[in-house]
């Protein structure tokens, strides 16, 4: 919506007329034949399936198992820069993997030869669960862990994540090549800014995570 990156091609499951300037649609089944698309950068958002009505139902919603084949197709089409938004349930991902490659598929994508691979790990709220049986008990324990998650690892609004990804799409092609993972702490911090461009630029430059000011204890 910010039109910072244009033209924009969306993968869809059915044709519809895009009214926004610079917005085009591409049927996901015909993506391998889209050799004339000239796509320098691609954004892949992996999230839970959403039950939408109207036009939003036409948007393709890839799942984690689609990441490697989709990335392979995009690389064959000439995409050089790949941004992957990988939501995860807070307190469910080991700390060591938050800023690193967390699966064999992610490692395989990083080895495909893109100039840049950026994985954005943003926290999401746990899905509603059935409270019965042992699984209900396990989910209740995990919920208690969720309460203990630091503020910087809490879920953020989707529109804020979109602004962050827009900033990445502008800055990543001009940054040194390589694979980087933005952990949830950086995502949270970037979404606290009115304009995340400066903070994203600092992250791409390797700046350490700024410390939050801690309140002075009362005597």
C-alpha positions in Angstrom: 0.0 0.0 0.0 2.9 2.4 0.6 4.0 1.8 -3.1 7.6 2.0 -2.1 8.2 -1.1 -4.2 6.6 -1.1 -7.7 5.5 -2.8 -9.8 4.3 -5.6 -7.5 3.2 -9.0 -8.7 1.0 -11.1 -6.4 0.7 -14.9 -6.6 -3.0 -15.8 -6.8 -5.1 -18.9 -7.2 -7.7 -17.3 -9.4 -7.7 -14.3 -11.7 -9.1 -10.9 -10.5 -8.7 -7.4 -11.7 -6.1 -5.5 -9.5 -7.2 -1.8 -9.2 -4.1 -0.4 -7.4 -1.5 1.2 -9.7 1.5 -1.0 -10.2 -0.2 -4.1 -8.8 -0.3 -7.2 -11.0 -1.5 -10.8 -10.5 0.2 -14.1 -11.4 -1.5 -17.4 -11.2 0.6 -19.6 -9.0 0.2 -22.6 -11.4 1.7 -20.5 -14.3 4.6 -19.1 -12.3 7.2 -21.5 -13.8 6.4 -20.0 -17.2 6.6 -16.4 -16.1 10.1 -15.9 -17.6 9.2 -12.4 -18.8 8.3 -11.2 -15.4 11.8 -9.8 -14.5 11.4 -10.2 -10.8 14.5 -9.0 -9.0 13.1 -9.5 -5.4 10.5 -11.8 -4.0 8.7 -11.8 -0.6 7.3 -15.1 0.7 5.0 -14.9 3.8 4.4 -18.2 5.5 1.5 -18.1 8.0 -1.5 -20.0 9.2 -4.3 -20.5 6.7 -6.7 -17.6 7.0 -10.4 -17.9 6.3 -11.1 -14.9 4.2 -13.9 -13.7 2.0 -14.0 -11.9 -1.3 -10.8 -10.9 -3.1 -8.5 -12.0 -0.3 -9.5 -15.6 -0.8 -7.8 -15.4 -4.2 -4.4 -14.7 -2.7 -2.1 -17.8 -2.6 -1.2 -18.7 1.0 2.0 -20.8 0.9 2.8 -23.2 3.7 6.2 -24.1 5.1 6.4 -27.2 2.9 6.1 -24.9 -0.2 9.2 -22.8 0.7 12.0 -24.8 -1.0 10.1 -25.6 -4.3 8.9 -22.0 -4.5 12.3 -20.6 -3.8 13.8 -22.9 -6.4 11.3 -21.7 -9.0 11.9 -18.1 -8.2 15.7 -18.5 -8.5 15.2 -20.1 -11.9 13.2 -17.1 -12.9 16.1 -14.8 -12.1 15.1 -13.6 -8.6 18.2 -12.4 -6.8 16.9 -11.2 -3.5 14.5 -13.3 -1.3 12.8 -12.1 1.9 10.9 -14.8 3.9 8.5 -13.9 6.7 8.5 -16.9 9.0 6.0 -16.5 11.9 6.6 -18.7 14.9 4.8 -19.2 18.2 6.7 -17.4 20.9 8.5 -19.7 23.5 8.4 -22.6 21.0 11.6 -21.8 19.1 15.0 -22.4 20.8 16.9 -19.2 21.4 19.9 -20.4 19.3 17.6 -20.8 16.2 15.9 -17.4 16.4 18.9 -15.7 14.7 20.0 -18.7 12.6 18.7 -21.2 10.0 16.1 -23.4 11.8 15.5 -26.2 9.3 17.0 -28.2 6.4 14.7 -26.4 4.0 16.0 -23.0 5.2 19.5 -24.2 4.7 18.7 -25.5 1.2 17.1 -22.2 0.3 20.2 -20.3 1.4 22.3 -22.6 -0.8 20.3 -21.8 -4.0 22.5 -18.9 -5.0 20.5 -15.9 -4.2 22.4 -12.6 -3.7 20.4 -12.1 -0.5 18.3 -14.4 1.6 16.6 -12.6 4.6 14.4 -14.6 7.0 12.2 -12.5 9.2 11.1 -14.3 12.4 8.0 -12.6 13.7 6.1 -13.9 16.7 2.5 -14.9 16.4 -0.2 -15.6 18.9 -0.9 -19.3 19.7 -3.9 -20.7 18.0 -7.0 -21.6 20.0 -6.7 -25.1 21.4 -8.9 -27.9 22.8 -8.5 -28.0 26.6 -9.3 -31.7 27.0 -6.9 -34.5 27.6 -3.1 -34.5 27.8 -2.7 -32.3 24.8 -4.9 -29.7 26.5 -2.6 -29.9 29.6 0.5 -29.5 27.5 -1.0 -26.5 25.7 -1.9 -24.9 29.1 1.8 -25.3 30.2 2.9 -23.7 26.9 0.5 -20.8 27.5 2.1 -20.2 30.9 5.5 -20.0 29.1 3.9 -17.5 26.7 3.2 -15.2 29.7 6.9 -15.3 30.5 8.1 -14.3 27.0 10.0 -11.0 27.1 8.2 -8.0 25.6 10.6 -7.9 22.7 9.5 -11.3 21.6 5.7 -10.6 21.7 3.6 -10.7 18.6 3.3 -7.4 16.6 0.5 -6.2 14.3 0.5 -7.5 10.7 0.5 -3.9 9.3 3.7 -3.2 11.2 5.4 -6.3 9.9 4.3 -5.2 6.4 6.0 -1.8 6.8 9.1 -3.6 8.0 9.2 -5.9 5.0 8.6 -2.9 2.7 11.7 -1.3 4.2 13.7 -4.5 3.8 12.6 -4.7 0.1 14.1 -1.2 -0.5 17.3 -1.7 1.4 18.3 -5.4 1.0 19.4 -5.1 -2.7 21.8 -2.4 -1.8 23.4 -4.2 1.2 26.3 -6.7 1.2 25.3 -10.1 -0.2 24.6 -13.0 2.1 22.0 -14.8 4.3 20.7 -13.0 7.4 18.0 -13.9 9.9 16.1 -11.1 11.7 15.2 -12.4 15.2 11.9 -11.5 16.8 13.6 -9.0 19.1 14.6 -6.9 16.1 11.2 -7.3 14.5 9.5 -6.0 17.6 12.0 -3.0 17.9 11.6 -2.1 14.2 7.8 -2.1 14.5 8.0 0.4 17.4 9.3 3.1 14.9 7.1 5.3 12.8 9.4 4.6 9.9 11.5 1.5 10.3 14.0 2.3 7.5 16.8 3.7 9.7 16.6 0.7 12.1 16.5 -1.8 9.2 19.6 -0.1 7.8 21.3 -0.4 11.1 20.4 -4.1 11.3 21.7 -4.8 7.8 25.0 -3.1 8.8 25.5 -5.5 11.7 24.6 -3.1 14.5 24.1 -4.8 17.9 20.6 -4.9 19.2 20.0 -1.7 21.2 19.3 -2.1 24.9 16.0 -1.1 26.3 16.2 1.6 29.0 15.5 -0.1 32.3 13.5 1.8 35.0 15.5 2.9 38.1 14.4 0.7 41.0 12.6 2.6 43.8 14.3 2.7 47.2 
